[in-house]
Amino acid sequence: MILTPIPRAQLAAALDRFAAQLDDRDGHAAFVRIRMTSSERATGDVAERHRRQALKLAEHFGMPVHPPGTRPGFNWDGAALDVDTEAYVILHEIAHFVLAPPERRRLVDFGLGPGPDTRERAAAESAAVIPLLGREADEGEASLLGILWEASLGQPALASFLDQNWLEGLERSAALHFTQVFARLQRRGLTALRLLPD
């Protein structure tokens, strides 16, 4: 959900202002790749192709998946991924899986509390082991990592960038936040596109 929607006519100028504030060369290059993608979600056959690409990435990282139609109460139930959702949601959950230490991979919603799509919210909240500030940091990293993968796969990364509020605080801290989160991912070696399967 976008906190502060940007009218379509103003989007290009807002993205220009954001780009102008990025003083890290690698972060700026990553944003350029994100910006080159669509700001509209895929539909129909294209969306299904994107979903299959995302599931291929889950397999690449050794992330178990539920059979289609399982309908677990969580996107990640501590054992396997719900595959009956959009590509960008799957990529976001894969990012959480990659970022989580082994002990948190066994917890529903990675011990972060309920996500937007969690149906069993009380169970997810009771499984939370990360304090609120830690949750925010983890969510930021998973968000950006998923968006970077979307861009690399030619999926609508810009749609996720906007939907996940990366332009919020555009005149204050948005670019700095992006740069800091990107740097944390870079230190972990997670921004190299060669990590993606062919």
C-alpha positions as CSV (number, residue, x, y, z in Angstrom):
1,M,0.0,0.0,0.0
2,I,1.4,3.4,-1.0
3,L,1.4,5.8,1.9
4,T,1.6,8.9,-0.2
5,P,0.4,8.3,-3.7
6,I,2.3,10.3,-6.4
7,P,0.1,11.4,-9.3
8,R,1.2,9.8,-12.6
9,A,2.0,13.2,-14.1
10,Q,4.4,13.9,-11.3
11,L,6.1,10.5,-11.1
12,A,9.0,11.2,-13.5
13,A,10.0,14.3,-11.7
14,A,9.8,12.6,-8.3
15,L,12.0,9.8,-9.6
16,D,14.4,12.4,-11.0
17,R,14.6,14.1,-7.6
18,F,15.2,10.7,-5.9
19,A,18.0,9.8,-8.4
20,A,19.7,13.2,-8.0
21,Q,20.0,12.5,-4.2
22,L,21.8,9.1,-4.6
23,D,25.5,9.8,-4.1
24,D,26.6,6.1,-4.1
25,R,27.5,5.0,-7.6
26,D,26.4,1.3,-7.2
27,G,23.2,2.3,-5.5
28,H,22.5,4.8,-8.2
29,A,23.1,2.2,-10.9
30,A,20.7,-0.2,-9.1
31,F,18.0,2.5,-9.0
32,V,18.5,3.1,-12.7
33,R,17.8,-0.6,-13.4
34,I,14.7,-0.4,-11.1
35,R,13.4,2.7,-12.9
36,M,13.8,1.1,-16.3
37,T,11.0,-1.4,-15.4
38,S,7.3,-1.0,-15.5
39,S,5.3,0.9,-12.8
40,E,2.3,-1.3,-13.6
41,R,1.8,-4.9,-12.2
42,A,1.8,-7.6,-14.8
43,T,-1.4,-9.5,-15.6
44,G,-2.5,-12.7,-17.4
45,D,0.1,-14.8,-19.0
46,V,2.9,-12.4,-18.3
47,A,2.1,-12.5,-14.6
48,E,2.1,-16.3,-14.6
49,R,5.5,-16.3,-16.4
50,H,6.8,-14.0,-13.7
51,R,5.5,-16.3,-11.0
52,R,7.2,-19.3,-12.6
53,Q,10.5,-17.2,-12.7
54,A,10.1,-16.5,-9.0
55,L,9.5,-20.1,-8.1
56,K,12.6,-21.0,-10.1
57,L,14.5,-18.6,-7.9
58,A,13.0,-20.2,-4.8
59,E,14.4,-23.5,-6.0
60,H,17.7,-22.0,-6.7
61,F,18.0,-20.9,-3.0
62,G,16.7,-24.3,-1.7
63,M,13.5,-22.8,-0.4
64,P,10.8,-25.5,-0.1
65,V,7.4,-24.7,-1.6
66,H,3.9,-26.0,-0.9
67,P,2.0,-27.7,-3.7
68,P,-0.5,-25.4,-5.5
69,G,-3.8,-25.1,-3.8
70,T,-2.5,-25.8,-0.3
71,R,-3.6,-22.4,1.1
72,P,-1.5,-22.2,4.3
73,G,-2.2,-19.4,6.8
74,F,1.1,-17.7,6.0
75,N,3.2,-16.9,3.0
76,W,6.0,-18.8,4.9
77,D,4.8,-21.3,7.5
78,G,8.2,-22.3,8.8
79,A,8.4,-25.2,6.4
80,A,7.4,-24.1,2.9
81,L,6.3,-21.2,0.7
82,D,2.8,-20.5,-0.4
83,V,3.0,-20.6,-4.2
84,D,-0.5,-19.3,-4.9
85,T,0.4,-15.6,-4.9
86,E,2.0,-13.0,-7.1
87,A,5.6,-13.1,-8.3
88,Y,6.6,-10.0,-6.3
89,V,5.2,-11.5,-3.1
90,I,7.1,-14.7,-3.7
91,L,10.4,-12.8,-4.4
92,H,9.9,-10.8,-1.2
93,E,9.5,-14.0,0.8
94,I,12.5,-15.6,-0.9
95,A,14.5,-12.5,0.2
96,H,13.4,-13.0,3.8
97,F,14.5,-16.7,3.5
98,V,17.9,-15.7,2.2
99,L,18.3,-13.0,4.9
100,A,17.1,-15.1,7.8
101,P,19.5,-17.1,10.0
102,P,18.7,-20.9,10.1
103,E,16.8,-20.7,13.4
104,R,14.4,-18.0,12.0
105,R,13.7,-20.0,8.9
106,R,11.8,-22.5,11.1
107,L,9.4,-19.8,12.3
108,V,6.2,-18.7,10.6
109,D,6.7,-15.4,8.8
110,F,10.4,-15.8,9.8
111,G,9.7,-14.6,13.3
112,L,8.9,-11.1,12.1
113,G,5.2,-11.1,13.0
114,P,2.3,-11.1,10.6
115,G,2.8,-9.7,7.1
116,P,0.1,-8.0,5.0
117,D,-1.1,-11.3,3.5
118,T,-0.9,-13.4,6.7
119,R,-4.3,-15.0,7.5
120,E,-3.3,-16.5,10.8
121,R,-2.2,-13.2,12.4
122,A,-2.3,-14.2,16.0
123,A,-0.1,-17.3,15.4
124,A,2.4,-15.1,13.5
125,E,2.5,-12.5,16.2
126,S,3.1,-15.2,18.9
127,A,5.9,-16.6,16.8
128,A,7.6,-13.1,16.5
129,V,11.1,-13.1,18.0
130,I,12.4,-9.8,16.5
131,P,11.8,-6.4,18.2
132,L,10.0,-3.8,16.1
133,L,13.2,-1.9,15.0
134,G,14.8,-5.1,13.9
135,R,11.6,-6.0,12.0
136,E,11.7,-2.7,10.1
137,A,15.4,-3.2,9.2
138,D,14.7,-6.8,8.0
139,E,11.6,-5.7,6.0
140,G,13.6,-2.9,4.4
141,E,16.3,-5.3,3.3
142,A,13.9,-8.0,2.1
143,S,11.9,-5.3,0.2
144,L,14.9,-3.9,-1.6
145,L,16.4,-7.3,-2.4
146,G,13.1,-8.6,-3.9
147,I,12.9,-5.4,-6.0
148,L,16.4,-5.8,-7.2
149,W,15.6,-9.4,-8.3
150,E,12.5,-8.1,-10.0
151,A,14.6,-5.6,-12.0
152,S,17.1,-8.3,-12.9
153,L,14.3,-10.6,-14.1
154,G,12.7,-7.8,-16.1
155,Q,9.6,-7.8,-13.9
156,P,7.8,-4.6,-12.8
157,A,10.3,-3.6,-10.1
158,L,9.2,0.0,-10.2
159,A,5.7,-1.0,-9.3
160,S,7.1,-2.7,-6.1
161,F,9.4,0.2,-5.4
162,L,6.4,2.6,-5.4
163,D,4.0,0.2,-3.6
164,Q,6.6,-0.5,-0.9
165,N,7.0,3.2,-0.2
166,W,10.7,3.8,-1.2
167,L,9.8,7.4,-2.2
168,E,8.1,8.2,1.2
169,G,10.0,11.1,2.7
170,L,11.4,12.1,-0.8
171,E,12.5,15.5,0.3
172,R,14.0,14.3,3.6
173,S,15.4,10.8,4.0
174,A,14.2,8.5,1.2
175,A,17.4,8.5,-0.8
176,L,19.6,8.1,2.3
177,H,17.4,5.1,3.5
178,F,17.7,3.5,0.1
179,T,21.5,4.0,0.1
180,Q,21.9,2.6,3.6
181,V,19.8,-0.5,2.9
182,F,21.5,-1.1,-0.4
183,A,24.9,-0.9,1.3
184,R,23.8,-3.5,3.9
185,L,22.8,-5.8,1.2
186,Q,26.0,-5.1,-0.7
187,R,28.1,-5.9,2.4
188,R,26.4,-9.3,2.5
189,G,27.1,-9.9,-1.1
190,L,23.5,-9.9,-2.1
191,T,23.5,-7.2,-4.8
192,A,25.5,-9.2,-7.4
193,L,23.2,-10.2,-10.2
194,R,25.2,-13.3,-10.9
195,L,23.4,-14.8,-7.8
196,L,20.4,-15.3,-10.0
197,P,20.0,-18.6,-12.0
198,D,20.3,-18.4,-15.8
